[in-house]
């Protein structure tokens, strides 16, 4: 068996919950508040007015999208500043530079920390209501325009995906999560383990193909899919969400039978069974295992 994904960069996190971004997938749920960064840790971003750089040490469960929300930054700028892509992984302990949008921080402070004003003059109240009215009209026009554009984009994307052979790609994440759990129970694999691996791999998102050619929710290579077809007793179509989940869960069951610990089982999913048996877990693989187990604990909670 071969690795399911090549390593784009040292400092990246394994997709849960994408940027979807991720991308997924990249979208691990991060329980943090919208806090402005401490001024002592800030520096300017040369050539980018209105941006302040702060540094953040990656913790288990962090994602680029979650950090952008927490620090009032744009995900795309965060990725570009750190030389990352939407499919890159974050590694626990690495330091990211986050380009904070100064205007967003000021707006957050005004919204959450400005004291209420009493005894305001009537003309100020009239001006305030007028601004609110115009703002609502403006946002309504923008909302309708975005809806119209999104509808056209979704129709075009759906046609392309169907033409490429994707099946059940439109399943939302809660449904994919239930699908993984049901298949894991049938195969005798811990459901939370299978869900955590799938989240790190794709963010529970089906129409995803990695740079190494891994496909779908469980990010299964075509050669691995052919191998798992032998255990399934029929050919598995990795572009079909049901078959993709079955292939990934069957692989976890096979790895459990050929490894001595859960950590080596998870590591073999990423690194390959033969490489784990010959060399043990690589440093990159140990980060992957830690991230999967962090997601698994969150799912249990």
Helices and strands as residue ranges (DSSP letters): G 39-41, E 43-44, E 51-57, H 64-71, H 75-81, E 95-101, H 102-113, H 122-163, H 173-187, H 191-202, H 222-232, H 241-258, H 262-271, H 273-279, H 283-300
